[in-house]
Amino acid sequence: MLAAWWEGYQRSALELLDEIPLSDEEGAKKLILSIRIVRKMKKSFEQYVETGEMAKQELKELLELKEKGLLGRMFNA
């Protein structure tokens, strides 16, 4: 859902940028700033999700080792 929103926002923003007159430098700057902010938000969200997935995998592995007991941990490491 977020990816679809991002694609729609990017398409709309670029269409709007094409409609802004070249003489409206302030409007273009504001739109470009909003695009940059949304890109940074997207990147931060992707990193957050990736970090969460990595933590989830690490927790799963730790729980599996705990279930195996001492011998399982010794031979798995």
HURADA-V124912 format. One record per backbone hydrogen bond with DSSP energy under -1.0 kcal/mol. NH is the residue of the N-H (numbers start at 0). CO is the residue of the C=O. If there is no record, write none. Layout:
[[NH | CO] [NH | CO]]
This chain:
[[4 | 0] [5 | 1] [6 | 2] [7 | 3] [8 | 4] [9 | 5] [10 | 6] [11 | 7] [12 | 8] [13 | 9] [14 | 10] [15 | 11] [16 | 12] [17 | 13] [18 | 14] [19 | 15] [23 | 20] [24 | 22] [27 | 23] [28 | 24] [29 | 25] [30 | 26] [31 | 27] [32 | 28] [33 | 29] [34 | 30] [35 | 31] [36 | 32] [37 | 33] [38 | 34] [39 | 35] [40 | 36] [41 | 37] [42 | 38] [43 | 39] [44 | 40] [45 | 41] [46 | 42] [47 | 43] [48 | 44] [49 | 45] [50 | 46] [51 | 47] [52 | 48] [53 | 49] [54 | 50] [55 | 51] [56 | 52] [57 | 53] [58 | 54] [59 | 55] [60 | 56] [61 | 57] [62 | 58] [63 | 59] [64 | 60] [65 | 61] [66 | 62] [67 | 63] [72 | 68] [73 | 69] [74 | 70] [75 | 71] [76 | 72]]
